[in-house]
Amino acid sequence: QVQLVESGGGLVQAGGSMRLSCVASGRTFSDYDMGWFCQAPGKEREFVAAIRWSGATGYADSVKGRFTISRDNAKNTVFLQMNSLRPECTSVYYCAASYGFMSSSGYGINYWGKGTLVTVSS
């Protein structure tokens, strides 16, 4: 079992920055692909970014150049640095772990965190 706990959400003005963290406990963190998904009110959960166990990264087109995902295996933590935030980024952000390739569809993800709310005011 892997437990994922997100933190760092809150209220930020449009154009501002925020960093989310996700601490994992349980099995070997470095073996997992890690990622972030978001879900806005009334919408389906969407892929934001992922980082493979190797360190390779991938992003949704809507966040490329603004968001950066990184991981610290020594601290069992994955980060999402969000810059130039827009009101449409207002969502609950979920941390995810996949033992194997993390699909942007969310299919096959083994573990989810409970989410942290990010609100971007205009």
VEXMILO-170135 format. One record per residue (C-alpha): residue number from 1; residue in three letters; x, y, z. Coordinates in Angstrom, 2 decimals. Example, Ala and Ser with C-alpha at 12.3 -4.5 7.8 and 13.67 -1.06 7.14 Angstrom:
2
+-----+------+---------+---------+---------+
: seq : type :       X :       Y :       Z :
+-----+------+---------+---------+---------+
:   1 :  Ala :   12.30 :   -4.50 :    7.80 :
:   2 :  Ser :   13.67 :   -1.06 :    7.14 :
+-----+------+---------+---------+---------+
***
This chain:
122
+-----+------+---------+---------+---------+
: seq : type :       X :       Y :       Z :
+-----+------+---------+---------+---------+
:   1 :  Gln :    0.00 :    0.00 :    0.00 :
:   2 :  Val :    1.04 :    3.56 :   -0.73 :
:   3 :  Gln :   -0.49 :    6.54 :    1.04 :
:   4 :  Leu :   -0.33 :    9.91 :   -0.69 :
:   5 :  Val :   -0.85 :   13.18 :    1.15 :
:   6 :  Glu :   -1.00 :   16.45 :   -0.75 :
:   7 :  Ser :   -0.34 :   19.90 :    0.65 :
:   8 :  Gly :    0.26 :   23.43 :   -0.54 :
:   9 :  Gly :   -3.13 :   24.36 :   -1.92 :
:  10 :  Gly :   -4.95 :   27.57 :   -1.14 :
:  11 :  Leu :   -5.98 :   30.88 :   -2.65 :
:  12 :  Val :   -3.79 :   32.76 :   -5.10 :
:  13 :  Gln :   -4.36 :   35.64 :   -7.48 :
:  14 :  Ala :   -4.23 :   35.16 :  -11.22 :
:  15 :  Gly :   -0.65 :   35.40 :  -12.45 :
:  16 :  Gly :    0.70 :   34.16 :   -9.16 :
:  17 :  Ser :    2.56 :   31.00 :   -8.25 :
:  18 :  Met :    2.01 :   28.08 :   -5.95 :
:  19 :  Arg :    3.87 :   24.88 :   -5.16 :
:  20 :  Leu :    2.10 :   21.66 :   -4.31 :
:  21 :  Ser :    3.75 :   18.79 :   -2.50 :
:  22 :  Cys :    2.79 :   15.16 :   -2.19 :
:  23 :  Val :    4.44 :   12.91 :    0.37 :
:  24 :  Ala :    4.23 :    9.18 :   -0.19 :
:  25 :  Ser :    4.54 :    6.53 :    2.45 :
:  26 :  Gly :    4.51 :    2.81 :    2.18 :
:  27 :  Arg :    6.31 :    1.01 :   -0.59 :
:  28 :  Thr :    9.40 :    2.07 :   -2.52 :
:  29 :  Phe :    8.64 :    5.54 :   -3.83 :
:  30 :  Ser :   11.41 :    5.52 :   -6.44 :
:  31 :  Asp :    9.81 :    2.58 :   -8.27 :
:  32 :  Tyr :    6.66 :    4.54 :   -9.09 :
:  33 :  Asp :    5.69 :    6.99 :  -11.78 :
:  34 :  Met :    4.13 :    9.97 :  -10.01 :
:  35 :  Gly :    1.72 :   12.52 :  -11.34 :
:  36 :  Trp :   -0.80 :   15.25 :  -10.77 :
:  37 :  Phe :   -4.35 :   15.45 :  -11.99 :
:  38 :  Cys :   -6.94 :   18.15 :  -11.43 :
:  39 :  Gln :  -10.70 :   18.24 :  -11.27 :
:  40 :  Ala :  -12.64 :   21.46 :  -11.56 :
:  41 :  Pro :  -16.22 :   21.74 :  -10.29 :
:  42 :  Gly :  -18.59 :   19.93 :  -12.60 :
:  43 :  Lys :  -15.80 :   18.57 :  -14.78 :
:  44 :  Glu :  -13.96 :   15.30 :  -15.15 :
:  45 :  Arg :  -10.55 :   14.69 :  -13.68 :
:  46 :  Glu :   -7.79 :   15.77 :  -16.07 :
:  47 :  Phe :   -4.11 :   15.03 :  -16.42 :
:  48 :  Val :   -1.70 :   17.82 :  -15.46 :
:  49 :  Ala :    1.81 :   16.38 :  -15.29 :
:  50 :  Ala :    3.75 :   13.21 :  -14.62 :
:  51 :  Ile :    7.28 :   12.22 :  -13.77 :
:  52 :  Arg :    8.58 :    8.75 :  -14.38 :
:  53 :  Trp :   10.75 :    6.76 :  -12.00 :
:  54 :  Ser :   13.60 :    7.66 :  -14.40 :
:  55 :  Gly :   12.94 :   11.38 :  -14.05 :
:  56 :  Ala :   11.39 :   11.86 :  -17.49 :
:  57 :  Thr :    8.47 :   14.26 :  -17.42 :
:  58 :  Gly :    5.30 :   14.92 :  -19.37 :
:  59 :  Tyr :    2.75 :   17.73 :  -19.27 :
:  60 :  Ala :   -0.69 :   18.59 :  -20.47 :
:  61 :  Asp :   -0.51 :   21.10 :  -23.31 :
:  62 :  Ser :   -2.40 :   23.66 :  -21.24 :
:  63 :  Val :    0.35 :   23.83 :  -18.59 :
:  64 :  Lys :    3.52 :   23.43 :  -20.65 :
:  65 :  Gly :    5.95 :   26.22 :  -19.90 :
:  66 :  Arg :    4.08 :   27.23 :  -16.74 :
:  67 :  Phe :    4.08 :   24.15 :  -14.51 :
:  68 :  Thr :    7.05 :   22.02 :  -13.47 :
:  69 :  Ile :    6.89 :   18.60 :  -11.87 :
:  70 :  Ser :    9.83 :   17.25 :   -9.88 :
:  71 :  Arg :   10.55 :   14.57 :   -7.32 :
:  72 :  Asp :   12.86 :   14.03 :   -4.39 :
:  73 :  Asn :   13.21 :   10.30 :   -3.90 :
:  74 :  Ala :   15.16 :   10.76 :   -0.67 :
:  75 :  Lys :   12.14 :   12.51 :    0.81 :
:  76 :  Asn :    9.46 :   10.42 :   -0.93 :
:  77 :  Thr :    8.00 :   13.64 :   -2.27 :
:  78 :  Val :    6.76 :   14.89 :   -5.61 :
:  79 :  Phe :    6.25 :   18.58 :   -6.30 :
:  80 :  Leu :    4.23 :   20.63 :   -8.73 :
:  81 :  Gln :    5.46 :   24.19 :   -9.21 :
:  82 :  Met :    2.69 :   26.23 :  -10.81 :
:  83 :  Asn :    3.47 :   29.63 :  -12.27 :
:  84 :  Ser :    1.37 :   32.16 :  -14.18 :
:  85 :  Leu :   -1.76 :   30.67 :  -12.70 :
:  86 :  Arg :   -5.06 :   31.34 :  -14.42 :
:  87 :  Pro :   -8.59 :   31.30 :  -12.98 :
:  88 :  Glu :   -9.34 :   28.20 :  -15.04 :
:  89 :  Cys :   -6.69 :   26.37 :  -12.98 :
:  90 :  Thr :   -9.05 :   26.45 :  -10.02 :
:  91 :  Ser :   -9.45 :   22.79 :   -9.16 :
:  92 :  Val :   -8.82 :   20.08 :   -6.66 :
:  93 :  Tyr :   -5.36 :   18.75 :   -7.45 :
:  94 :  Tyr :   -4.75 :   15.07 :   -6.87 :
:  95 :  Cys :   -1.45 :   13.27 :   -6.51 :
:  96 :  Ala :   -1.24 :    9.88 :   -8.18 :
:  97 :  Ala :    1.16 :    6.94 :   -8.15 :
:  98 :  Ser :    1.47 :    4.27 :  -10.79 :
:  99 :  Tyr :    3.61 :    1.15 :  -10.68 :
: 100 :  Gly :    4.40 :    1.27 :  -14.35 :
: 101 :  Phe :    3.80 :    3.87 :  -17.02 :
: 102 :  Met :    1.41 :    6.57 :  -15.90 :
: 103 :  Ser :   -1.17 :    7.14 :  -18.58 :
: 104 :  Ser :   -2.58 :   10.64 :  -18.99 :
: 105 :  Ser :   -6.00 :    9.00 :  -19.08 :
: 106 :  Gly :   -5.57 :    7.96 :  -15.47 :
: 107 :  Tyr :   -6.10 :    4.33 :  -16.40 :
: 108 :  Gly :   -4.11 :    1.91 :  -14.30 :
: 109 :  Ile :   -3.13 :    4.32 :  -11.57 :
: 110 :  Asn :   -2.62 :    2.37 :   -8.40 :
: 111 :  Tyr :   -2.99 :    5.06 :   -5.75 :
: 112 :  Trp :   -4.61 :    8.48 :   -5.37 :
: 113 :  Gly :   -4.31 :   11.14 :   -2.74 :
: 114 :  Lys :   -7.35 :   12.89 :   -1.32 :
: 115 :  Gly :   -6.57 :   16.13 :   -3.11 :
: 116 :  Thr :   -5.78 :   19.72 :   -2.27 :
: 117 :  Leu :   -7.86 :   22.67 :   -3.42 :
: 118 :  Val :   -6.29 :   25.43 :   -5.46 :
: 119 :  Thr :   -8.36 :   28.54 :   -6.04 :
: 120 :  Val :   -7.15 :   31.18 :   -8.47 :
: 121 :  Ser :   -8.93 :   34.50 :   -8.20 :
: 122 :  Ser :   -9.25 :   36.85 :  -11.15 :
+-----+------+---------+---------+---------+
***
